[in-house]
């Protein structure tokens, strides 16, 4: 895969008027994602929340919203990035649910994490989450391609896009914890494939652990899914206000 990226600043004019947002419901089709103890499927949870988030953003911010998938269908990670950049969005939000591999970890680990792109994970747990979510991308860049990717990520670290991704992540995460009172696992950084190459502020939200006995059940509850969607929408609103204030629009 050829990695050619031109990083751009967030267009305040576009955000102040009618932002274009791409929402990415994780997994789909034969790629189910994480599966909970009672058969809860990450792909279904992500799609349900994404659809509600789409409605909220359209209503609250007059946004134009595009989903990378609108049904239970397989869309490769590379296709999601290509689709997003073709739309030239102002924001990109990928929705996922977390999981743990062992019985003890499944009982103990719950809570919400929000990520933005970095060349290196912010911790061992973040590294494992990225590895799990990236597994569906197939072969990873190596050799010259890997060197190019490292250069791109290093450039991203210095870019305004990266700063705005961080700002978006914190705005959304704060609203999620406030709304749900879930365990706060923090804002973190990791090299998520689906966030690589995006030309807009981009985040990935792990809305909870489908593997946890209680939280896994909660994530399939329509009312709780609505709360998660409301919180993400509110976080987007805070981010838009910050961008306007930064650029002297207030």
VMD Tcl script that draws the C-alpha trace (Angstrom):
set ca {
  {0.00 0.00 0.00}
  {1.33 3.38 -0.94}
  {1.23 5.95 1.86}
  {0.89 9.45 0.43}
  {-0.61 11.91 2.85}
  {-1.03 15.66 2.91}
  {-1.90 16.75 6.43}
  {-4.31 19.66 6.65}
  {-5.61 21.95 9.35}
  {-9.17 21.72 10.54}
  {-11.32 24.08 8.52}
  {-13.06 26.28 11.07}
  {-15.40 27.64 8.43}
  {-16.57 24.13 7.60}
  {-16.92 23.17 11.25}
  {-18.82 26.31 12.13}
  {-21.24 25.71 9.26}
  {-21.98 22.08 8.54}
  {-19.17 19.69 9.54}
  {-18.65 16.50 7.60}
  {-18.05 13.59 9.94}
  {-17.10 10.02 9.06}
  {-18.13 7.46 11.67}
  {-16.48 4.06 11.51}
  {-18.39 1.18 13.16}
  {-15.62 -1.32 13.88}
  {-15.50 -4.76 12.25}
  {-18.50 -6.23 10.38}
  {-19.45 -9.27 8.35}
  {-17.22 -12.26 9.04}
  {-14.97 -10.04 11.15}
  {-17.04 -10.07 14.33}
  {-14.52 -8.38 16.57}
  {-14.63 -9.26 20.26}
  {-17.30 -11.66 21.52}
  {-18.67 -11.46 25.06}
  {-19.48 -14.34 27.45}
  {-23.14 -14.28 26.41}
  {-22.44 -14.01 22.70}
  {-22.39 -10.22 22.51}
  {-20.63 -9.19 19.31}
  {-18.47 -6.10 19.05}
  {-19.52 -5.50 15.43}
  {-23.21 -5.20 16.42}
  {-22.53 -2.91 19.37}
  {-20.35 -0.61 17.28}
  {-22.93 -0.33 14.51}
  {-25.82 0.37 16.87}
  {-23.94 3.18 18.64}
  {-22.68 4.60 15.34}
  {-26.18 4.85 13.90}
  {-27.44 6.70 16.96}
  {-24.42 8.99 16.90}
  {-25.09 9.78 13.24}
  {-28.63 10.91 14.05}
  {-27.47 13.08 16.94}
  {-24.72 14.83 14.95}
  {-27.12 15.52 12.11}
  {-29.70 16.95 14.52}
  {-27.46 18.87 16.90}
  {-24.82 20.23 14.52}
  {-26.46 19.97 11.08}
  {-23.56 17.71 10.23}
  {-23.21 15.63 7.11}
  {-22.41 12.17 8.44}
  {-21.07 9.18 6.52}
  {-20.80 5.67 7.97}
  {-18.03 3.40 6.69}
  {-20.60 0.63 6.89}
  {-24.36 0.90 7.36}
  {-25.09 -2.79 7.88}
  {-23.41 -6.02 8.96}
  {-20.95 -6.05 6.07}
  {-17.23 -6.66 5.69}
  {-15.25 -3.49 4.95}
  {-11.47 -3.83 5.08}
  {-9.52 -1.36 7.23}
  {-7.69 0.03 4.19}
  {-11.04 0.61 2.46}
  {-12.29 2.58 5.46}
  {-9.32 4.95 5.28}
  {-9.72 5.39 1.52}
  {-13.45 6.04 1.89}
  {-12.87 8.58 4.64}
  {-10.26 10.54 2.73}
  {-12.39 10.58 -0.42}
  {-15.10 12.30 1.62}
  {-12.55 14.80 3.00}
  {-14.14 14.85 6.47}
  {-13.65 17.38 9.21}
  {-13.67 14.60 11.82}
  {-13.26 10.82 11.94}
  {-14.56 8.67 14.81}
  {-14.07 4.90 14.99}
  {-16.27 2.97 17.43}
  {-15.14 -0.29 19.06}
  {-15.63 -2.45 22.15}
  {-12.72 -3.88 24.12}
  {-11.94 -7.39 25.31}
  {-9.56 -9.38 27.49}
  {-8.23 -12.89 26.74}
  {-8.17 -14.71 30.10}
  {-10.96 -15.51 32.54}
  {-9.38 -13.48 35.35}
  {-8.80 -10.46 33.11}
  {-12.37 -10.70 31.81}
  {-13.74 -10.49 35.34}
  {-11.54 -7.55 36.35}
  {-11.20 -5.28 33.32}
  {-13.89 -2.79 32.38}
  {-14.16 0.86 31.43}
  {-13.74 3.28 28.56}
  {-10.60 4.19 26.62}
  {-10.22 6.82 23.92}
  {-7.30 6.80 21.49}
  {-5.59 9.02 18.97}
  {-2.77 8.06 16.64}
  {0.83 7.74 17.69}
  {3.84 5.90 16.30}
  {4.27 4.19 19.69}
  {1.63 2.97 22.11}
  {1.31 4.84 25.40}
  {1.58 1.58 27.34}
  {1.59 -2.19 27.06}
  {-2.21 -2.42 27.32}
  {-2.64 0.18 24.57}
  {-0.20 -1.75 22.41}
  {-2.26 -4.93 22.83}
  {-5.51 -3.15 22.01}
  {-4.01 -1.73 18.80}
  {-2.62 -5.15 17.87}
  {-6.05 -6.75 18.28}
  {-7.85 -4.08 16.28}
  {-5.13 -4.08 13.60}
  {-5.22 -7.86 13.18}
  {-7.85 -7.60 10.45}
  {-5.65 -5.36 8.29}
  {-3.61 -8.35 7.09}
  {0.10 -7.82 6.45}
  {1.69 -4.81 8.06}
  {4.16 -2.47 6.33}
  {7.76 -3.67 6.44}
  {11.06 -2.54 5.04}
  {10.85 0.60 2.92}
  {7.12 0.81 3.48}
  {7.67 0.62 7.23}
  {10.27 3.39 6.98}
  {7.77 5.51 5.08}
  {5.15 4.83 7.71}
  {7.55 5.85 10.47}
  {8.24 9.09 8.62}
  {4.54 9.76 8.24}
  {3.83 9.16 11.90}
  {6.77 11.35 12.92}
  {5.36 14.10 10.72}
  {1.95 13.57 12.27}
  {3.42 14.14 15.72}
  {4.39 17.66 14.62}
  {1.22 18.49 12.79}
  {-1.79 20.52 13.81}
  {-3.93 17.54 12.84}
  {-2.30 15.52 15.61}
  {-2.93 18.27 18.14}
  {-6.58 18.45 17.12}
  {-6.92 14.66 17.33}
  {-5.69 14.87 20.91}
  {-8.11 17.69 21.66}
  {-11.01 15.72 20.16}
  {-10.06 12.61 22.13}
  {-10.02 14.42 25.46}
  {-13.29 16.25 24.74}
  {-15.10 13.04 23.85}
  {-13.56 10.99 26.65}
  {-14.49 13.49 29.35}
  {-18.12 13.48 28.22}
  {-18.21 9.68 28.07}
  {-17.00 9.29 31.65}
  {-19.28 12.06 32.88}
  {-22.34 10.56 31.20}
  {-21.78 6.87 31.98}
  {-19.75 6.95 35.21}
  {-17.83 4.03 33.73}
  {-14.31 3.26 34.87}
  {-11.99 5.87 33.41}
  {-9.14 4.10 31.61}
  {-7.93 7.37 30.13}
  {-7.00 8.91 26.81}
  {-4.20 6.96 25.21}
  {-2.14 6.79 22.03}
  {-1.44 3.82 19.77}
  {-0.64 3.03 16.11}
  {-4.14 2.04 14.97}
  {-4.24 1.10 11.30}
  {-7.64 2.72 10.76}
  {-6.31 6.08 12.01}
  {-3.22 6.03 9.79}
  {-3.37 8.24 6.76}
  {-6.45 10.22 7.71}
  {-6.34 13.86 6.75}
  {-8.58 15.02 9.61}
  {-8.65 14.87 13.41}
  {-9.32 11.19 14.13}
  {-10.02 9.13 17.23}
  {-10.89 5.56 18.15}
  {-13.22 4.95 21.10}
  {-13.32 1.68 23.03}
  {-16.75 2.13 24.62}
  {-16.32 -0.64 27.18}
  {-15.32 -4.28 27.61}
  {-17.65 -6.71 25.91}
  {-15.74 -9.44 27.73}
  {-16.72 -8.16 31.20}
  {-19.71 -10.03 32.70}
  {-21.65 -6.87 33.60}
  {-20.32 -4.26 31.19}
  {-20.71 -6.68 28.29}
  {-24.44 -6.93 29.00}
  {-24.70 -3.18 29.43}
  {-23.16 -2.55 26.02}
  {-26.03 -4.40 24.34}
  {-28.66 -2.30 26.15}
  {-30.26 0.21 23.76}
  {-30.67 2.87 26.45}
  {-27.00 2.63 27.42}
  {-25.96 2.72 23.78}
  {-27.97 5.93 23.45}
  {-26.10 7.43 26.43}
  {-22.78 6.55 24.82}
  {-23.87 8.18 21.56}
  {-25.07 11.31 23.39}
  {-21.77 11.59 25.23}
  {-19.70 11.29 22.06}
  {-21.90 13.88 20.37}
  {-21.48 16.23 23.34}
  {-17.72 15.74 23.15}
  {-17.77 16.65 19.47}
  {-19.67 19.80 20.39}
  {-17.04 20.77 22.97}
  {-14.32 20.17 20.40}
  {-16.03 22.39 17.82}
  {-16.33 25.16 20.40}
  {-12.62 24.88 21.20}
  {-11.68 25.09 17.53}
  {-13.82 28.19 17.04}
  {-12.35 29.83 20.14}
  {-8.82 28.98 19.06}
  {-9.30 30.52 15.65}
  {-10.87 33.69 16.99}
  {-14.40 32.95 15.90}
  {-15.86 33.97 19.27}
}
mol new
graphics top color blue
foreach p $ca { graphics top sphere $p radius 0.5 }
foreach p [lrange $ca 0 end-1] q [lrange $ca 1 end] { graphics top cylinder $p $q radius 0.2 }
display resetview
